[in-house]
Amino acid sequence: MTKAKPPKGLKGWAQGRSLWMLHFCTGCGAIEMPPTMTSRYDMERFGITPMATPRQADLLLITGYLTVKTLKRVIRSYEQMPEPKYVVGFGSCTVNGGMYWDSYNTIKRLDLYLPIDLYIAGCMPRPEAIIDGFTELIEGIKKGKFDGWIRYKENLEYYKRNQAMVMDIRKWSLDAELAERIWNEVQEERRKRFERATVKHVYELAERIPEGLPK
Amino acid sequence: MSLEKEQKVVDLIKVSFEDAEAEIQRERRVKVKVAPNRVFPLVAYLKGNGFKHFVAISAVDWIRDGEIELVYHLWNYDEKVHVMIKTRVPRDGGSMPTLKPLFNQAETYERDIHEFFGVHFEGNEKLDREFILEDWDGPPPMRKDFDTRLFSAEFYDQEDLESEALRLKIQPYKGHLKK
């Protein structure tokens, strides 16, 4: 008995039309999701449904700025998701930091730390823009153009090194040995950056603060 | 506009605390300046006189004076008067007695100020535990001499890593797809 082969493109079609979305609502972008999900714009007509846990989801939607503290949780969630998995950055905070560009604890570019497949730009994007982004995503998945999880695996060391620059990856990575090694490697660089950012600068800044502040 | 109830609060404070500089700032608002060691007895005294709601502790960094100002906010529900008690501790090695025996919620505010301004609160047992910042070994980030913009540029721009991404041919996004 010969094994029947599925028709070409069936896999992509099936995957693209059935996306379970883990919406990691960090910033103000979360407020655009309820109208997108519910009767007004009805995301489910594209086969996208919210899912509560990472282990049953295949689309990670990050809606807004990420503090270092949140980034740890996002990476932990992402690494638990089954393949194929896609990451969508949502709003300008994930693109370049947005209005949090000079904050001491928010990252600027999410694609340094996680393999982004698609960005939805805007501050905040309207539900129409989100639907447009999801249509792109579905089309791309059908054609097999999005390969974020493969890039993540192939360049794991690169991503881990970037993550280790801003956070202690040892507690937050599934591969503990790799995390330990890279964490030890980046310590010197981290210390240098830290010195440049704080120690020397304290005196200069004290000079710049104007005299005669109100008592 | 009468300021009778506010004046009553000022008088109440002046009866027992001669060293406190109490003044009416505006309607429903009284400002008191005291020495750090007088804050605890003053808050205890006000608590016994109707100021049942301990609202918050906030801090201001006066970098030129080398001091950090702590502001304790109290609210009286019956009289509807807000009292703010201001006191200053040195920036380096400044210490205050904790207000936890009087109001439990003070513990949380003190942990917050300890983390962001570096003020030590004597008697607060949870002070050394991480509160908001995780794995933070730098200076307290809300102090005026901490340059948040420079810190952000050093840690989150990472231009050298972006060029590394180009070398590895990691593309963040494969361009606009043709439909």
Interface residues (C-beta under 8 A of the other chain):
Chain A: V68 K69 K72 G97 W101 D102 S103 Y104 N105 T106 I107 K108 R109 D111 L112 P115 I116 D117 L118 Y119 E136 E139 G140 K143 K145 F146 R151 N155 Y158 R161 N162 M165 V166 M167 D168 R193 F194 R196 A197 T198 H201 V202 L205 A206 I209 E211 L213
Chain B: W62 I63 R64 L133 E134 D135 D137 G138 P139 P141 K144 D145 F146 D147 T148 R149 L150 F151 S152 A153 E154 F155 Y156 D157 Q158 L161 E162 E164 A165 L168 I170 P172 Y173 K174 L177 K179
